[in-house]
């Protein structure tokens, strides 16, 4: 995080944080950005309203097109796997796309740790899509998905499936 870009922000403030990074085996001292409470009413420009209307129209057209497909899940499946792969790369987990696409045909015990992480993302996303058809997005849903996400990975620990009660530090600055 570029601290100077957040200093004097009109939408939040910096708070000093410190702790110990067990992975790097050293103490850290940094800042967390705490956003201000959003206003109850936000005045938007005409351009913003037009952009929202255009997006709404585009989603409606997409919805119409998807309803004409015999099985829309055929399109979602490979896209979800590609998204899982690219999101995992952002976190430092690299798995070739062909392995991700073939993972359904590989015994789970024979998958690499990296592939397991990517497929956990896929399973969490698929489960999330199921859950939001009958539940609101709530802590219960988030905890369920977090438990799926870390199952059998280095993040699987005593607090899997629960809200963390401690500060989390991600990487170096």
N, C-alpha and C positions, 0 to 999 in steps of 0.2 A: 504494500500500500504506500503510495506517495503521500506522506503526511502533509506536506505543504499544500497539496491540492484540497485538503480537507480543513485546514486551519481557517477559522473565520467563516465557516460555511453558514449560510442563512437557514439551512434545513437540518442542522444537527451540530454536535460537538464531539471533540475527542476526549477519551478517558484513558488515563494510563493503566496498563495492565502488566502483570509480571507473573512469572511462574517458572517451572522447570520442564524442559522438553526431554522426555525419557528417551526418545529415539535418537536425538542428537547429543544426549547426555550433557546438557548444559542449561544454565538459567537463561531466561530471556526477559527483556523489558521492551514493551512496545505500546501502541495505542489501539484502542477500539473506537470505532465511529458509532455514536449513539444518535440515531435520527430523532428529530422532534416529532411530537404527536401531530399527525396530519390534521389539517383544518376540517371542520364539519362540512363546509361547502367550498368548492373549488370553482372559480370562474374560468371557463375555457373559451378559447377563441373560436371564431366561426370556422377557421381552417381545421381545428381539432375536431369539431362536430362533423365537418365534411369527411375527414379521414375516418372517423368512427362509422359514419353511414356507408362509406365505400367498403370498409372492411366487413360490415354487416351484410352488405349485398354480396360480396365475394364468398363469404361463408355460406350464405343461402344457396348460391349457385353450386358450390362444392357439395353441400348437403344433398341437393337435387341430383347431382351427377353420381354421388356415392349410392344413393337409393336405387339407381338403375343397374348397379353392379350385382352379379349373382352372389358374390361373397366378398364384401369389402375388407374382411380380415386378411385376405390374400395380399392386399396392398400394405396394410399396417405392419404385418409381421416382419418383412425385411427392413422397412424403414425404422422400426423400433430397435432392431438389432444394430443397425448402422448408428443410430443415435446413442445406444448403449456403449458401443465401441468408441465413438468419438468423445463422449462424456468421460469415459474411463481414462482416455488418453490425457485429458486435462488434469487428472489426478495422478498421472504418472504410471498408469497401467496400460501397457501396450500389447494388443492382441490382433493379429491379422484378421481382416474381415472374413476371409474364407473360413477360418476356424470358427468364428462366431456363427456364421451361417450353417456350418456343419455340426455345431454343438448338440443339437437335438438328437443326433445319431451316435453320439459318443457317450459311453457310460460315465456317469457323474464322477465316479471315483477315479477315472482315468484323465479327467480334465486338469489342465495346469491351474495353478493358483490364479493367474491372470484371467484365464478363461472363466473360471468360477466367479470371479468378481464381476465380469461383464454380464454373465448369464444371471447373476443375482439381480443386477439392474433390470434386465429384461423381465424376470419373474416379478420383481417389485412393481414395475410399470404395468404389467398385465393384471396383477392383483389389484393395483390401485384403480385401474379402469373398471374392474368388476365392482369394487367397493363403492365407488362414487355413484353407482346407479341406485344404491339403496341407503347410503349414509352420506351425511354432509362431510366436507373436509374438516376433520377434527383431530384432536390429539390421539384418540383411539386409532384412527386410520393411519396417522403419521407414525405412531409407534409400531403398528403392524408392519408397515412398509419398511421401516428402518431395520426391524429384526430380520426381514427377508434379505435386505440389502447387504448386511454384514455377516450373514450365516456362513460359517466355515472359512472366513477370511481373517486377516490379521486384526480387523476391527471387531471381531466377535468377542465380547467380553461380558463381564458381570452385568453391565447395564444395557445389553442388547434389548431392543424393544421398549426402552424407557427413555424419557427425557433426561438429558444429561444434567447433572447437578454441579458441574464444574466447568471452568473456562476451557475452551479448546483452542489450541494454537496450531496453525497450519503452516508449516515450512518456514523458511528464512525470508527476510525482507530483501 
